[in-house]
């Protein structure tokens, strides 16, 4: 891989890091490595979400920007006598993107490489080839010949299993290919927003948060929001890209490179109208491109944040990403940079009077 600039190095470190729900420590350490220099204080809730605080006006509104640390993956559930490893999915997977894919088991003696086994087409009936393979029948081959050898490798039930894929800029260098964009790009946005605010006056207190266990129920956003008690909440995450074959405009119409997505609706939250309108006006006033998006299923950390205390006006700002919830996705660097620019401009104007006007809007 050719030399990477500072931003691409951060994105590589974040996406290469391993962390499924319930075991986000490695990712949290990378997140804190990058955000600490721009924060006044770093704290952690009791489940492991990382909270970086930066004060502008100390009695101003509290603004929470949440990206989640975890990625979808698997957990070892049992090992058979022949040394094959069986697993539980952790987060949402489609079985057709899983077979014959490389994985890393985070064992007690270090990382162990494996592959999700698949049958050769030669031994499948014509009927079997048409049917998706059941996840419950899948297994991981780590090259062991017995249960004892698997244990000697340091692999045990409960161990995390992470998709393997290396961060790679494509030939069009604006397009970035990596695992775990969902949601290391959200962490990168939180880091970059704090960086841009480092020498800036702003009329509020900003919290850049890496939440845990989003993929299994928006859980870390609940606990970290209870710690912060924010006045305004932003979830920064990936969204669906609709610019590949087989996806119609009625399913998703966002395109890579056309700006961050402002989410109108998803299964976890109806976005706050006053906050949404304020963000849209800010984008237009600053000539920042944006797209609208809505999802009938799925949700983001905003779904937990907006129900904190007596309610928190919240909005999800997402990055259109191809092939999410698989081993690798593609997104556009311009969308990432425009999301950072938009959130920074919003924060600069978000004083107590503005928050009150949003609530009443």
JOMOJO-V572481 format. One record per backbone hydrogen bond with DSSP energy under -0.5 kcal/mol. NH is the residue of the N-H (numbers start at 1). CO is the residue of the C=O. If there is no record, write none. Layout:
nh/co
NH/CO
NH/CO
This chain:
nh/co
9/5
10/6
11/7
12/8
13/9
14/10
15/11
16/12
17/13
21/71
23/20
28/24
29/25
30/26
31/27
32/28
33/29
34/30
35/31
36/32
38/35
39/36
40/53
41/53
43/51
45/49
48/45
50/210
51/43
52/208
53/41
53/51
54/206
56/204
57/202
57/204
58/56
60/57
61/203
63/61
63/205
64/62
64/232
65/63
65/207
66/64
66/234
67/65
67/209
69/211
70/211
71/19
73/90
74/161
75/88
76/159
77/86
78/86
80/84
83/80
85/140
86/78
88/75
90/73
93/91
94/325
95/93
97/94
98/95
99/95
100/116
101/98
103/114
104/162
105/112
106/104
106/160
107/105
107/110
108/154
110/107
112/105
114/103
115/141
116/101
117/115
117/139
123/120
124/121
129/125
130/126
130/127
131/127
131/128
137/134
138/135
140/85
141/115
142/83
142/140
147/81
150/146
151/147
152/148
153/149
154/151
155/150
158/76
159/156
160/106
161/74
162/104
164/102
165/163
168/177
170/175
173/171
175/172
176/174
176/331
177/168
178/329
183/181
184/180
185/181
186/181
187/183
188/184
189/185
190/186
191/187
192/188
193/189
194/190
195/191
196/192
197/193
198/195
200/197
204/202
205/61
206/54
207/63
208/52
208/206
209/65
209/207
210/50
211/67
211/209
216/213
217/214
218/214
219/213
220/212
222/218
222/219
223/219
224/220
225/221
226/222
227/223
228/224
229/225
231/62
232/62
233/313
234/64
235/315
236/66
236/234
237/317
239/319
241/321
242/254
247/244
248/246
251/248
252/248
258/255
260/289
261/318
262/291
263/261
263/316
264/293
265/293
266/269
267/298
268/298
269/266
271/264
271/269
272/314
276/272
277/273
278/274
279/275
280/276
281/277
282/278
283/279
284/280
285/281
286/282
287/284
288/283
289/287
291/260
293/262
295/265
303/300
304/301
305/301
306/302
307/304
308/305
311/308
312/306
313/231
315/233
317/235
317/315
318/261
318/316
319/237
320/318
321/239
322/330
324/321
329/178
330/322
331/176
333/174
335/332
336/332
337/333
338/334
339/335
340/336
341/337
342/338
343/339
344/340
345/341
346/342
347/343
348/344
349/345
349/346
350/346
350/347
351/349
355/351
356/352
357/353
358/354
359/355
360/356
361/357
361/358
